[in-house]
Structures are given as C-alpha cells and as structure tokens.
Amino acid sequence: MSTISGTGTRFYGHTQFHKTDSSYFVTKWISFFYLPIFPLSRYKISFSEAEPGFSGTQQKYYVHEKSTIIKREIIQTLLWSWLVMPILLGGPFILLLPFIQGDDHATSVKVFIASIAWFVVMLWLLADWYEERGTEPKKRLLSKIVK
C-alpha cells in the first residue's frame, strides 16, 4: 500500500480502538490527492512502531483479518472527505467572497490574508488530528506529555 502525493491506496475510516488486542477496523481505498475514490476492502489492523523510511517515518501495521465492507463507514468517509473537510478548509473563501470583490483594496487584502491564515490553521489541525487517529490512545497521551 503506497501513495505518491496522496494518490494510490491508503487506509481511511479508523473505527474505535479495541483495547483487547490494540486494533482498529480500517477500509483500504483508492485515493486521488488524498481524497478517497473507491473502497477496496476492510481490515482489522494494529499499528506497530514507526520506522525511518525513504521520505520520513513509515507507520508499520499488522493485519489481523480481512472483513466485509460496511456501508455506513463508506458513507461517513465520503461525507467527511468530500463535504466536511472542504467546508472547513474553504468555507471562509466562500463566505468572504463578496468582501474581496468590493472596491476597497485594503479590505480585500485583509480578508484574503485572513482566509489564507484560516486555511493553513485548519489544514494543520486536521492533519494533526488525522495523524493521531492512527496511534493507540496511550501513545497519544505520551506524545502530548513529551511535547
């Protein structure tokens, strides 16, 4: 499983953490620029320690079993990726568009800078949230304490 600039195959839709065997259910998707396109299969996996790789660290995982695809998880993943995330990231651009098109150049520049700042902060928060979803709760707590 690999991606180049978010295009390839990747896991989306982590379920709740199972404490008994430290595992999650995830769905393997074909993705295009980090957006899920088509679900391929569903697996029960557990993550192991990250290892240094060619372009940074690589998260290793162990596949416990293959499972059937759950329609509810597919719909949630598609809604989150194609509706909620674009609204969170691009919402200010759409809401502030009338101000940018106005005659006051100073206001347009301020609104544009505020929109860019919103986009960067939301992208950073979403990336941080997504990265932490793939780790065990104990590791999340330890990483926050170490920071």
CNS distance restraints for C-alpha pairs under 8 A (distance, minus, plus):
assign (resid   1 and name CA) (resid   8 and name CA) 7.64 0.50 0.50
assign (resid   1 and name CA) (resid   9 and name CA) 5.53 0.50 0.50
assign (resid   1 and name CA) (resid  10 and name CA) 6.27 0.50 0.50
assign (resid   2 and name CA) (resid   8 and name CA) 5.92 0.50 0.50
assign (resid   2 and name CA) (resid   9 and name CA) 5.65 0.50 0.50
assign (resid   2 and name CA) (resid  10 and name CA) 6.58 0.50 0.50
assign (resid   3 and name CA) (resid   7 and name CA) 4.96 0.50 0.50
assign (resid   3 and name CA) (resid   8 and name CA) 4.37 0.50 0.50
assign (resid   3 and name CA) (resid   9 and name CA) 6.01 0.50 0.50
assign (resid   3 and name CA) (resid  10 and name CA) 7.05 0.50 0.50
assign (resid   4 and name CA) (resid   8 and name CA) 6.60 0.50 0.50
assign (resid   5 and name CA) (resid  33 and name CA) 6.07 0.50 0.50
assign (resid   5 and name CA) (resid  34 and name CA) 7.45 0.50 0.50
assign (resid   6 and name CA) (resid  31 and name CA) 6.59 0.50 0.50
assign (resid   6 and name CA) (resid  32 and name CA) 6.04 0.50 0.50
assign (resid   6 and name CA) (resid  33 and name CA) 4.41 0.50 0.50
assign (resid   6 and name CA) (resid  34 and name CA) 4.21 0.50 0.50
assign (resid   6 and name CA) (resid  35 and name CA) 7.62 0.50 0.50
assign (resid   7 and name CA) (resid  30 and name CA) 7.57 0.50 0.50
assign (resid   7 and name CA) (resid  31 and name CA) 5.14 0.50 0.50
assign (resid   7 and name CA) (resid  32 and name CA) 4.25 0.50 0.50
assign (resid   7 and name CA) (resid  33 and name CA) 5.07 0.50 0.50
assign (resid   7 and name CA) (resid  34 and name CA) 6.25 0.50 0.50
assign (resid   8 and name CA) (resid  30 and name CA) 5.65 0.50 0.50
assign (resid   8 and name CA) (resid  31 and name CA) 5.34 0.50 0.50
assign (resid   8 and name CA) (resid  32 and name CA) 6.63 0.50 0.50
assign (resid   9 and name CA) (resid  28 and name CA) 6.67 0.50 0.50
assign (resid   9 and name CA) (resid  29 and name CA) 5.45 0.50 0.50
assign (resid   9 and name CA) (resid  30 and name CA) 4.51 0.50 0.50
assign (resid   9 and name CA) (resid  31 and name CA) 5.71 0.50 0.50
assign (resid  10 and name CA) (resid  28 and name CA) 5.51 0.50 0.50
assign (resid  10 and name CA) (resid  29 and name CA) 5.49 0.50 0.50
assign (resid  10 and name CA) (resid  30 and name CA) 6.67 0.50 0.50
assign (resid  10 and name CA) (resid  31 and name CA) 6.82 0.50 0.50
assign (resid  11 and name CA) (resid  26 and name CA) 6.01 0.50 0.50
assign (resid  11 and name CA) (resid  27 and name CA) 5.46 0.50 0.50
assign (resid  11 and name CA) (resid  28 and name CA) 4.49 0.50 0.50
assign (resid  11 and name CA) (resid  29 and name CA) 6.07 0.50 0.50
assign (resid  12 and name CA) (resid  26 and name CA) 6.00 0.50 0.50
assign (resid  12 and name CA) (resid  27 and name CA) 5.49 0.50 0.50
assign (resid  12 and name CA) (resid  28 and name CA) 6.43 0.50 0.50
assign (resid  12 and name CA) (resid  29 and name CA) 6.87 0.50 0.50
assign (resid  12 and name CA) (resid  36 and name CA) 7.75 0.50 0.50
assign (resid  12 and name CA) (resid  77 and name CA) 7.04 0.50 0.50
assign (resid  13 and name CA) (resid  25 and name CA) 7.83 0.50 0.50
assign (resid  13 and name CA) (resid  26 and name CA) 5.44 0.50 0.50
assign (resid  13 and name CA) (resid  27 and name CA) 6.07 0.50 0.50
assign (resid  13 and name CA) (resid  73 and name CA) 6.62 0.50 0.50
assign (resid  13 and name CA) (resid  74 and name CA) 7.85 0.50 0.50
assign (resid  13 and name CA) (resid  76 and name CA) 7.90 0.50 0.50
assign (resid  13 and name CA) (resid  77 and name CA) 5.91 0.50 0.50
assign (resid  14 and name CA) (resid  24 and name CA) 6.07 0.50 0.50
assign (resid  14 and name CA) (resid  25 and name CA) 5.79 0.50 0.50
assign (resid  14 and name CA) (resid  26 and name CA) 4.81 0.50 0.50
assign (resid  14 and name CA) (resid  27 and name CA) 7.57 0.50 0.50
assign (resid  14 and name CA) (resid 133 and name CA) 7.21 0.50 0.50
assign (resid  14 and name CA) (resid 134 and name CA) 7.37 0.50 0.50
assign (resid  15 and name CA) (resid  24 and name CA) 5.56 0.50 0.50
assign (resid  15 and name CA) (resid  25 and name CA) 5.30 0.50 0.50
assign (resid  15 and name CA) (resid  26 and name CA) 6.58 0.50 0.50
assign (resid  16 and name CA) (resid  24 and name CA) 6.34 0.50 0.50
assign (resid  16 and name CA) (resid  25 and name CA) 7.81 0.50 0.50
assign (resid  17 and name CA) (resid  22 and name CA) 6.58 0.50 0.50
assign (resid  17 and name CA) (resid  23 and name CA) 5.91 0.50 0.50
assign (resid  17 and name CA) (resid  24 and name CA) 5.33 0.50 0.50
assign (resid  17 and name CA) (resid 136 and name CA) 7.29 0.50 0.50
assign (resid  17 and name CA) (resid 137 and name CA) 7.92 0.50 0.50
assign (resid  18 and name CA) (resid  22 and name CA) 5.33 0.50 0.50
assign (resid  18 and name CA) (resid  23 and name CA) 5.21 0.50 0.50
assign (resid  18 and name CA) (resid  24 and name CA) 6.27 0.50 0.50
assign (resid  19 and name CA) (resid  23 and name CA) 7.24 0.50 0.50
assign (resid  21 and name CA) (resid  46 and name CA) 7.91 0.50 0.50
assign (resid  22 and name CA) (resid  46 and name CA) 5.97 0.50 0.50
assign (resid  22 and name CA) (resid 136 and name CA) 7.16 0.50 0.50
assign (resid  23 and name CA) (resid  44 and name CA) 6.48 0.50 0.50
assign (resid  23 and name CA) (resid  45 and name CA) 5.31 0.50 0.50
assign (resid  23 and name CA) (resid  46 and name CA) 4.30 0.50 0.50
assign (resid  23 and name CA) (resid  47 and name CA) 7.43 0.50 0.50
assign (resid  24 and name CA) (resid  44 and name CA) 5.55 0.50 0.50
assign (resid  24 and name CA) (resid  45 and name CA) 5.47 0.50 0.50
assign (resid  24 and name CA) (resid  46 and name CA) 6.25 0.50 0.50
assign (resid  25 and name CA) (resid  42 and name CA) 6.90 0.50 0.50
assign (resid  25 and name CA) (resid  43 and name CA) 5.54 0.50 0.50
assign (resid  25 and name CA) (resid  44 and name CA) 4.34 0.50 0.50
assign (resid  25 and name CA) (resid  45 and name CA) 6.25 0.50 0.50
assign (resid  26 and name CA) (resid  42 and name CA) 5.64 0.50 0.50
assign (resid  26 and name CA) (resid  43 and name CA) 5.48 0.50 0.50
assign (resid  26 and name CA) (resid  44 and name CA) 6.43 0.50 0.50
assign (resid  26 and name CA) (resid  45 and name CA) 7.26 0.50 0.50
assign (resid  27 and name CA) (resid  39 and name CA) 6.70 0.50 0.50
assign (resid  27 and name CA) (resid  40 and name CA) 7.30 0.50 0.50
assign (resid  27 and name CA) (resid  41 and name CA) 5.73 0.50 0.50
assign (resid  27 and name CA) (resid  42 and name CA) 4.20 0.50 0.50
assign (resid  27 and name CA) (resid  43 and name CA) 6.30 0.50 0.50
assign (resid  27 and name CA) (resid  69 and name CA) 7.31 0.50 0.50
assign (resid  28 and name CA) (resid  39 and name CA) 6.00 0.50 0.50
assign (resid  28 and name CA) (resid  40 and name CA) 5.50 0.50 0.50
assign (resid  28 and name CA) (resid  41 and name CA) 5.34 0.50 0.50
assign (resid  28 and name CA) (resid  42 and name CA) 5.98 0.50 0.50
assign (resid  28 and name CA) (resid  43 and name CA) 7.63 0.50 0.50
assign (resid  29 and name CA) (resid  36 and name CA) 5.87 0.50 0.50
assign (resid  29 and name CA) (resid  37 and name CA) 6.74 0.50 0.50
assign (resid  29 and name CA) (resid  38 and name CA) 5.52 0.50 0.50
assign (resid  29 and name CA) (resid  39 and name CA) 4.36 0.50 0.50
assign (resid  29 and name CA) (resid  40 and name CA) 5.43 0.50 0.50
assign (resid  29 and name CA) (resid  41 and name CA) 7.43 0.50 0.50
assign (resid  30 and name CA) (resid  36 and name CA) 6.01 0.50 0.50
assign (resid  30 and name CA) (resid  37 and name CA) 5.53 0.50 0.50
assign (resid  30 and name CA) (resid  38 and name CA) 5.26 0.50 0.50
assign (resid  30 and name CA) (resid  39 and name CA) 6.44 0.50 0.50
assign (resid  30 and name CA) (resid  40 and name CA) 7.04 0.50 0.50
assign (resid  31 and name CA) (resid  35 and name CA) 5.21 0.50 0.50
assign (resid  31 and name CA) (resid  36 and name CA) 4.36 0.50 0.50
assign (resid  31 and name CA) (resid  37 and name CA) 5.26 0.50 0.50
assign (resid  31 and name CA) (resid  38 and name CA) 7.27 0.50 0.50
assign (resid  32 and name CA) (resid  36 and name CA) 6.59 0.50 0.50
assign (resid  32 and name CA) (resid  37 and name CA) 6.74 0.50 0.50
assign (resid  35 and name CA) (resid  81 and name CA) 6.22 0.50 0.50
assign (resid  35 and name CA) (resid  82 and name CA) 7.35 0.50 0.50
assign (resid  36 and name CA) (resid  77 and name CA) 7.79 0.50 0.50
assign (resid  36 and name CA) (resid  78 and name CA) 6.92 0.50 0.50
assign (resid  36 and name CA) (resid  81 and name CA) 7.09 0.50 0.50
assign (resid  39 and name CA) (resid  74 and name CA) 7.35 0.50 0.50
assign (resid  41 and name CA) (resid  66 and name CA) 7.53 0.50 0.50
assign (resid  41 and name CA) (resid  67 and name CA) 7.34 0.50 0.50
assign (resid  41 and name CA) (resid  68 and name CA) 7.03 0.50 0.50
assign (resid  41 and name CA) (resid  69 and name CA) 6.11 0.50 0.50
assign (resid  42 and name CA) (resid  66 and name CA) 6.01 0.50 0.50
assign (resid  42 and name CA) (resid  67 and name CA) 5.15 0.50 0.50
assign (resid  42 and name CA) (resid  68 and name CA) 5.94 0.50 0.50
assign (resid  42 and name CA) (resid  69 and name CA) 5.40 0.50 0.50
assign (resid  43 and name CA) (resid  63 and name CA) 6.68 0.50 0.50
assign (resid  43 and name CA) (resid  64 and name CA) 7.35 0.50 0.50
assign (resid  43 and name CA) (resid  65 and name CA) 5.80 0.50 0.50
assign (resid  43 and name CA) (resid  66 and name CA) 4.50 0.50 0.50
assign (resid  43 and name CA) (resid  67 and name CA) 5.39 0.50 0.50
assign (resid  44 and name CA) (resid  63 and name CA) 6.03 0.50 0.50
assign (resid  44 and name CA) (resid  64 and name CA) 5.39 0.50 0.50
assign (resid  44 and name CA) (resid  65 and name CA) 5.37 0.50 0.50
assign (resid  44 and name CA) (resid  66 and name CA) 6.41 0.50 0.50
assign (resid  44 and name CA) (resid  67 and name CA) 7.09 0.50 0.50
assign (resid  45 and name CA) (resid  61 and name CA) 6.47 0.50 0.50
assign (resid  45 and name CA) (resid  62 and name CA) 5.45 0.50 0.50
assign (resid  45 and name CA) (resid  63 and name CA) 4.47 0.50 0.50
assign (resid  45 and name CA) (resid  64 and name CA) 5.48 0.50 0.50
assign (resid  45 and name CA) (resid  65 and name CA) 7.41 0.50 0.50
assign (resid  46 and name CA) (resid  61 and name CA) 5.55 0.50 0.50
assign (resid  46 and name CA) (resid  62 and name CA) 5.33 0.50 0.50
assign (resid  46 and name CA) (resid  63 and name CA) 6.76 0.50 0.50
assign (resid  46 and name CA) (resid  64 and name CA) 7.53 0.50 0.50
assign (resid  47 and name CA) (resid  59 and name CA) 7.23 0.50 0.50
assign (resid  47 and name CA) (resid  60 and name CA) 5.96 0.50 0.50
assign (resid  47 and name CA) (resid  61 and name CA) 4.19 0.50 0.50
assign (resid  47 and name CA) (resid  62 and name CA) 6.26 0.50 0.50
assign (resid  47 and name CA) (resid 134 and name CA) 7.49 0.50 0.50
assign (resid  47 and name CA) (resid 135 and name CA) 6.92 0.50 0.50
assign (resid  47 and name CA) (resid 136 and name CA) 7.84 0.50 0.50
assign (resid  48 and name CA) (resid  59 and name CA) 7.21 0.50 0.50
assign (resid  48 and name CA) (resid  60 and name CA) 5.38 0.50 0.50
assign (resid  48 and name CA) (resid  61 and name CA) 5.40 0.50 0.50
assign (resid  48 and name CA) (resid  62 and name CA) 7.24 0.50 0.50
assign (resid  49 and name CA) (resid  59 and name CA) 6.84 0.50 0.50
assign (resid  49 and name CA) (resid  60 and name CA) 6.43 0.50 0.50
assign (resid  50 and name CA) (resid  57 and name CA) 6.11 0.50 0.50
assign (resid  50 and name CA) (resid  58 and name CA) 5.44 0.50 0.50
assign (resid  50 and name CA) (resid  59 and name CA) 4.43 0.50 0.50
assign (resid  50 and name CA) (resid  60 and name CA) 5.78 0.50 0.50
assign (resid  51 and name CA) (resid  57 and name CA) 5.39 0.50 0.50
assign (resid  51 and name CA) (resid  58 and name CA) 5.31 0.50 0.50
assign (resid  51 and name CA) (resid  59 and name CA) 6.55 0.50 0.50
assign (resid  51 and name CA) (resid  60 and name CA) 7.24 0.50 0.50
assign (resid  52 and name CA) (resid  56 and name CA) 5.90 0.50 0.50
assign (resid  52 and name CA) (resid  57 and name CA) 4.27 0.50 0.50
assign (resid  52 and name CA) (resid  58 and name CA) 6.01 0.50 0.50
assign (resid  53 and name CA) (resid  57 and name CA) 5.08 0.50 0.50
assign (resid  53 and name CA) (resid  58 and name CA) 5.54 0.50 0.50
assign (resid  69 and name CA) (resid  73 and name CA) 7.99 0.50 0.50
assign (resid  69 and name CA) (resid  74 and name CA) 7.77 0.50 0.50
assign (resid  70 and name CA) (resid  74 and name CA) 6.50 0.50 0.50
assign (resid  71 and name CA) (resid  75 and name CA) 6.20 0.50 0.50
assign (resid  72 and name CA) (resid  76 and name CA) 6.15 0.50 0.50
assign (resid  73 and name CA) (resid  77 and name CA) 6.06 0.50 0.50
assign (resid  74 and name CA) (resid  78 and name CA) 6.16 0.50 0.50
assign (resid  75 and name CA) (resid  79 and name CA) 6.02 0.50 0.50
assign (resid  76 and name CA) (resid  80 and name CA) 5.99 0.50 0.50
assign (resid  77 and name CA) (resid  81 and name CA) 6.02 0.50 0.50
assign (resid  78 and name CA) (resid  82 and name CA) 5.71 0.50 0.50
assign (resid  78 and name CA) (resid  83 and name CA) 7.69 0.50 0.50
assign (resid  79 and name CA) (resid  83 and name CA) 5.19 0.50 0.50
assign (resid  79 and name CA) (resid  84 and name CA) 6.46 0.50 0.50
assign (resid  80 and name CA) (resid  84 and name CA) 4.82 0.50 0.50
assign (resid  80 and name CA) (resid  85 and name CA) 6.01 0.50 0.50
assign (resid  81 and name CA) (resid  85 and name CA) 5.58 0.50 0.50
assign (resid  81 and name CA) (resid  86 and name CA) 7.43 0.50 0.50
assign (resid  82 and name CA) (resid  86 and name CA) 6.46 0.50 0.50
assign (resid  83 and name CA) (resid  87 and name CA) 6.26 0.50 0.50
assign (resid  84 and name CA) (resid  88 and name CA) 6.19 0.50 0.50
assign (resid  85 and name CA) (resid  89 and name CA) 6.00 0.50 0.50
assign (resid  86 and name CA) (resid  90 and name CA) 5.53 0.50 0.50
assign (resid  86 and name CA) (resid  91 and name CA) 7.30 0.50 0.50
assign (resid  87 and name CA) (resid  91 and name CA) 4.75 0.50 0.50
assign (resid  88 and name CA) (resid 122 and name CA) 6.99 0.50 0.50
assign (resid  89 and name CA) (resid 118 and name CA) 7.48 0.50 0.50
assign (resid  89 and name CA) (resid 119 and name CA) 5.19 0.50 0.50
assign (resid  89 and name CA) (resid 122 and name CA) 6.11 0.50 0.50
assign (resid  89 and name CA) (resid 123 and name CA) 6.76 0.50 0.50
assign (resid  90 and name CA) (resid  94 and name CA) 6.73 0.50 0.50
assign (resid  90 and name CA) (resid 119 and name CA) 6.82 0.50 0.50
assign (resid  91 and name CA) (resid  95 and name CA) 6.19 0.50 0.50
assign (resid  92 and name CA) (resid  96 and name CA) 5.73 0.50 0.50
assign (resid  92 and name CA) (resid 115 and name CA) 5.67 0.50 0.50
assign (resid  92 and name CA) (resid 118 and name CA) 7.41 0.50 0.50
assign (resid  93 and name CA) (resid  97 and name CA) 5.85 0.50 0.50
assign (resid  93 and name CA) (resid 112 and name CA) 7.86 0.50 0.50
assign (resid  93 and name CA) (resid 115 and name CA) 5.95 0.50 0.50
assign (resid  96 and name CA) (resid 100 and name CA) 6.58 0.50 0.50
assign (resid  96 and name CA) (resid 111 and name CA) 6.93 0.50 0.50
assign (resid  97 and name CA) (resid 101 and name CA) 6.39 0.50 0.50
assign (resid  98 and name CA) (resid 102 and name CA) 6.54 0.50 0.50
assign (resid  99 and name CA) (resid 107 and name CA) 7.17 0.50 0.50
assign (resid  99 and name CA) (resid 108 and name CA) 6.16 0.50 0.50
assign (resid  99 and name CA) (resid 111 and name CA) 7.21 0.50 0.50
assign (resid 100 and name CA) (resid 107 and name CA) 7.27 0.50 0.50
assign (resid 100 and name CA) (resid 108 and name CA) 4.35 0.50 0.50
assign (resid 100 and name CA) (resid 109 and name CA) 7.55 0.50 0.50
assign (resid 100 and name CA) (resid 111 and name CA) 6.69 0.50 0.50
assign (resid 100 and name CA) (resid 112 and name CA) 7.06 0.50 0.50
assign (resid 101 and name CA) (resid 108 and name CA) 7.21 0.50 0.50
assign (resid 102 and name CA) (resid 108 and name CA) 7.09 0.50 0.50
assign (resid 104 and name CA) (resid 108 and name CA) 6.42 0.50 0.50
assign (resid 105 and name CA) (resid 109 and name CA) 6.30 0.50 0.50
assign (resid 106 and name CA) (resid 110 and name CA) 6.34 0.50 0.50
assign (resid 107 and name CA) (resid 111 and name CA) 6.07 0.50 0.50
assign (resid 108 and name CA) (resid 112 and name CA) 6.03 0.50 0.50
assign (resid 109 and name CA) (resid 113 and name CA) 6.13 0.50 0.50
assign (resid 110 and name CA) (resid 114 and name CA) 6.09 0.50 0.50
assign (resid 111 and name CA) (resid 115 and name CA) 6.10 0.50 0.50
assign (resid 112 and name CA) (resid 116 and name CA) 6.25 0.50 0.50
assign (resid 113 and name CA) (resid 117 and name CA) 6.14 0.50 0.50
assign (resid 114 and name CA) (resid 118 and name CA) 6.15 0.50 0.50
assign (resid 115 and name CA) (resid 119 and name CA) 6.20 0.50 0.50
assign (resid 116 and name CA) (resid 120 and name CA) 6.24 0.50 0.50
assign (resid 117 and name CA) (resid 121 and name CA) 6.16 0.50 0.50
assign (resid 118 and name CA) (resid 122 and name CA) 6.02 0.50 0.50
assign (resid 119 and name CA) (resid 123 and name CA) 5.97 0.50 0.50
assign (resid 120 and name CA) (resid 124 and name CA) 6.12 0.50 0.50
assign (resid 121 and name CA) (resid 125 and name CA) 6.15 0.50 0.50
assign (resid 122 and name CA) (resid 126 and name CA) 5.97 0.50 0.50
assign (resid 123 and name CA) (resid 127 and name CA) 6.03 0.50 0.50
assign (resid 124 and name CA) (resid 128 and name CA) 6.10 0.50 0.50
assign (resid 125 and name CA) (resid 129 and name CA) 6.07 0.50 0.50
assign (resid 126 and name CA) (resid 130 and name CA) 6.01 0.50 0.50
assign (resid 127 and name CA) (resid 131 and name CA) 6.04 0.50 0.50
assign (resid 128 and name CA) (resid 132 and name CA) 6.23 0.50 0.50
assign (resid 129 and name CA) (resid 133 and name CA) 6.29 0.50 0.50
assign (resid 130 and name CA) (resid 134 and name CA) 7.11 0.50 0.50
assign (resid 131 and name CA) (resid 135 and name CA) 7.53 0.50 0.50
assign (resid 132 and name CA) (resid 140 and name CA) 6.46 0.50 0.50
assign (resid 135 and name CA) (resid 139 and name CA) 6.33 0.50 0.50
assign (resid 135 and name CA) (resid 140 and name CA) 6.51 0.50 0.50
assign (resid 136 and name CA) (resid 140 and name CA) 6.40 0.50 0.50
assign (resid 137 and name CA) (resid 141 and name CA) 6.36 0.50 0.50
assign (resid 138 and name CA) (resid 142 and name CA) 6.30 0.50 0.50
assign (resid 139 and name CA) (resid 143 and name CA) 6.02 0.50 0.50
assign (resid 140 and name CA) (resid 144 and name CA) 6.35 0.50 0.50
assign (resid 141 and name CA) (resid 145 and name CA) 6.32 0.50 0.50
assign (resid 142 and name CA) (resid 146 and name CA) 6.09 0.50 0.50
assign (resid 143 and name CA) (resid 147 and name CA) 6.20 0.50 0.50
